[in-house]
Amino acid sequence: MKKIICLILVLGVAVMFGCAQEKPEAAAKKIFEQQVAGHEGIELDTAGLVYTIVEQGDNSALVEVSGNMAVKAAIPLVEKKGQWVLDMPTVETSGEVSATH
């Protein structure tokens, strides 16, 4: 009787942890949203995106991200030698940064 109860407990724990594993779509969504969150000064709404498994093997998956994403951004530009470029802080040898920052 004790062996049966132990077996049921072990199987229950295995099923519980097996069901708790993250699916590829959820992992892709989390990774994509972390990448989006890393862009300072840019607001991206990922609510309109859909994550679909394209291919899946035993230990790998290819997840397609599709849909619409609302974007709001302000891009600081500066004109240098007749070209508009991204205004990024520059580190001078004296430790000073760009005058616009």
LINKA-V101154 format. One record per backbone hydrogen bond with DSSP energy under -1.0 kcal/mol. NH is the residue of the N-H (numbers start at 1). CO is the residue of the C=O. E is the energy in kcal/mol with one decimal. If there is no record, write none. Layout:
nh->(NH NH)
co->(CO CO)
e->(E E)
//
This chain:
nh->(5 6 7 8 9 10 11 12 13 14 15 16 17 18 19 20 27 28 29 30 31 32 33 34 35 36 37 39 40 42 43 45 49 50 52 54 55 57 62 64 66 68 72 78 80 83 85 87 88 92 95 101)
co->(1 2 3 4 5 6 7 8 9 10 11 12 13 14 15 16 23 24 25 26 27 28 29 30 31 32 33 36 38 39 72 70 46 66 64 62 62 60 55 52 50 48 43 85 83 80 78 76 86 96 92 98)
e->(-2.1 -2.6 -2.5 -2.5 -2.5 -2.7 -2.6 -2.5 -2.4 -2.4 -2.6 -2.4 -2.6 -2.3 -2.3 -1.1 -2.3 -2.7 -2.2 -2.3 -2.5 -2.8 -2.6 -1.9 -2.0 -2.4 -2.3 -1.6 -1.0 -1.5 -3.3 -2.6 -1.7 -3.3 -2.5 -3.5 -1.4 -3.1 -3.0 -3.4 -2.3 -1.3 -2.4 -2.4 -3.1 -1.7 -2.6 -2.8 -1.3 -2.3 -1.6 -1.7)
//
